[in-house]
Amino acid sequence: MPYVETEVHGPNFTRPPPEIENDEERYEIETILKHRKRGRGYNYFVLWKGYPITDASWEPASSFTQGGEKILKEYQERHSIF
């Protein structure tokens, strides 16, 4: 018998809505998975809280604000990135 999705269980991956601050969407960082060198700086592969790994994205250090700065700093210290 083939798989049939029903409405009883709802969607497979629910995604939390972003917080809205100053008309900008904000998402909470769960963790930084890895990094890569880009020009003079680094990009970080971010797993967003409440989202599947398929929604993880590469972000520059400049996009870590309001709470994300602490996560970034801890990651940089752990991996000796300065």
BELRAVEN-V330791 format. One record per residue. N is the residue number from 1. RES is the residue in one letter. PSI is psi in radians with two decimals (NA if undefined). OMEGA is omega as a letter, one per 30 degrees, with the letter a starting at -180 (* if undefined). NEAR is the number of other C-alpha atoms within 12 Angstrom. Layout:
# BELRAVEN-V330791
n: {N;N}
res: {RES;RES}
psi: {PSI;PSI}
omega: {OMEGA;OMEGA}
near: {NEAR;NEAR}
This chain:
# BELRAVEN-V330791
n: {1;2;3;4;5;6;7;8;9;10;11;12;13;14;15;16;17;18;19;20;21;22;23;24;25;26;27;28;29;30;31;32;33;34;35;36;37;38;39;40;41;42;43;44;45;46;47;48;49;50;51;52;53;54;55;56;57;58;59;60;61;62;63;64;65;66;67;68;69;70;71;72;73;74;75;76;77;78;79;80;81;82}
res: {M;P;Y;V;E;T;E;V;H;G;P;N;F;T;R;P;P;P;E;I;E;N;D;E;E;R;Y;E;I;E;T;I;L;K;H;R;K;R;G;R;G;Y;N;Y;F;V;L;W;K;G;Y;P;I;T;D;A;S;W;E;P;A;S;S;F;T;Q;G;G;E;K;I;L;K;E;Y;Q;E;R;H;S;I;F}
psi: {2.25;2.72;2.32;2.07;2.38;2.87;-0.21;-0.71;-0.25;-3.01;2.67;-0.77;1.87;2.47;2.27;2.56;2.64;2.73;2.49;2.14;2.14;0.76;0.35;2.48;2.38;2.35;2.55;2.38;2.28;-0.88;2.85;2.18;-0.66;3.07;2.87;2.58;2.33;1.87;-2.15;-0.16;-2.78;2.69;2.64;2.39;1.92;2.29;2.14;2.43;2.20;0.00;2.62;2.84;-0.46;-0.31;0.04;2.64;2.74;2.26;2.46;2.77;-0.53;-0.29;0.00;1.81;2.85;1.34;-0.65;-0.40;-0.69;-0.78;-0.74;-0.82;-0.76;-0.71;-0.79;-0.69;-0.74;-0.61;0.19;0.87;2.10;NA}
omega: {a;l;l;l;l;l;a;a;a;a;a;a;l;a;l;l;l;l;l;l;a;l;l;l;l;l;a;l;l;l;l;a;l;a;l;l;l;a;a;a;a;l;a;l;a;l;a;a;l;a;l;a;l;l;l;a;l;a;l;a;a;a;l;a;l;l;l;l;a;l;l;a;l;l;a;l;l;a;l;l;l;*}
near: {3;4;5;8;10;9;8;8;10;9;10;12;13;13;17;15;14;17;12;11;10;7;8;9;12;21;28;28;30;21;28;34;23;22;25;21;17;13;8;10;15;21;25;32;28;33;25;27;22;20;23;17;18;14;18;23;23;24;27;24;29;15;22;25;18;15;17;28;20;18;24;35;21;17;23;22;12;14;16;11;19;15}
